[in-house]
Amino acid sequence: MERILVSSCLAGRPVRYDGAAKPVSGGPFERWRAEGRLVPFCPEVSGGLPVPRPAAEIVGGDGGDVLDGTARVVTGGADVTGEFLRGARLALEAAQRSGARLALLKEGSPSCGGHRVYDGTFTGASVPGSGVTTALLRRSGIHVFTEDELDALQALLNDLEN
């Protein structure tokens, strides 16, 4: 049975920067939960950041650039790049330990964004790119999906299990 690393906030845990969750419900998500496929993980909390915490954004690129050392993750007043890198490594270890080749992560997050992240100006503007954890997982061969791509995740799950 394929396992799916999932952002804890999507699994209903209040771990976001604002102390909230963004739970996904219904459809395939609830079936995956019932089947025991989900491996909840929050890279930001695991990396050492508290809940709640100041909002963070990537300055100078996206998650791949953070991995390459050419961009950083900041809050209004602190550099939290180290915590984001630590959390990404721990997420990869959790995926590998559980055998997860798939991940379902929160779009827009500086850790988990799959297609867009905020642009580092703290104005609410976003740019194409991925978060730090997503970039590391993808570089390691793990297929990453966002909460808007449940059907695509299910299709790949079907292919992997048939």
N, C-alpha and C positions, 0 to 999 in steps of 0.2 A: 504494500500500500504506500503510495507516494505521500510524503509529508509536505506541508506548506508552512514556511516561516511567515508569520503574520505580525504586522505592527500591533503592539498591545492596545493602542487606542482604537484600532478597528475591531478588536476583540471585545471592546467595551470597558477597558481599564482606563481610569482617569490619569493618564500619564503625560498628556500634552503640556506644553509650556504654560498654558493658562489653567491647568488643573482639570481639564475636561477630557472627555473621550469623544470619538467620532465613530460610534459603532456601525458596523455593517450588519444588516439583518435580512432574513428571508432567503429564498432561493437556494442557490448552491452553497452559499456561505454557511447557512445553518446545517445543511447536510454534511459539509466537511467537518463542522464542529462536532456533530453527532457521531461521525465516523472516527473521531479522534485524530484527524489529519493535521490539525492546526498546532503550531508551535509558537505561542505568543512571545514576543520579544520587543523591548524598547531600547534601541541603541543609545538614546540620549541619557536615560536613567541609568542604564548599565555602564555608560561611560563616566558616570559620576555627577551628573547634573540633578538638581533637586526638582521637585514638583510642589508648587509652581516655580517657574523660572523666567527670567527675561527672554523675550523673543530673540531668536538668533537668525542671522542671514549670512549667506556666503558672499564675500567681497572678493572680486577679482576673477570670477569664473564660476564653475560649478563643482560638484563633488569630485569629478575626475581630476580637476585642477588642484583641489585640496589634497587628494592622494599624491599628486605629483609635486606638491610643495610650492605651487605657484599661486594659490589662493588660500584664504583663511576664513574661518567661521567666527563671527563676532556677535556680541549683544550690543546694546547701547553703549556699554563702557568696558567690556572685557573681551579678550580673545579666548574663545573656547574651542579652538581647533583641536587641541590635545584630547579633550573629552569626546569630541565627535569622531576622531580617528580611533580612539580606544573602543568606543561603542560599536563602530563599524567592524573592527576586528573581532569583537566578542559576538556580534551578530553572525559573522561568517563562521566562527567556531561553533555556535549553536546550530546553524544550518548543517554544517558538516557532521556534528555529533549526532543529530537526529536523522541524517540522511536526506534532508530536504534539498531537492533540486529546483524547487519553485518557491517564490516569495510573493506575498501580497502586502504592499506597503502604501503609506499615506502620501498621496500626491501633494506637491507643494512644499513638503517638509525639507529642511536643509539636510536631514539625514536620509529620508525615505522617498523624496520626490522622484518620480520616474520619468517625467517629460518636461517638468517646469519647476523652477525654484525662484524664490524672491531674489531681486537683483542686488541686494546689499545696501540699498538706499533707505530702507525702512519706510518707504512710501506706499507699500502695497503693490508695487509694480513687480511683475514676474518676467522671467526670461526662459527660453528653452534650456533645458539641462537636467541633470540628475543630482540627487543628494549624495552625500558621502557614502552612506551604507549601500545605497543602490549601486553606485559606481563600483565599489569593491566587490559586491556580490556578482555583478555582471562580469567583471574581469575574471572572476573565479568560476564562471560557467553556470551560474544560477540564473534562471529565468525570472525576471522581476516584472510584476504586474501592479497596477494601481486599483483602487476600489472601483474605478469606472470600467475595468476590463475583466470582470468576473467571467463573462462568456468566453473570452479568449483564453483565460486560465483554465477553464473547464475543458475547452477543446484540446489544449496541450496535455492536460491531465489524462484525457481519454486516449490520446495518441501514445503517451508514455506507458499506459497500462494495458494497451491492446497489442 
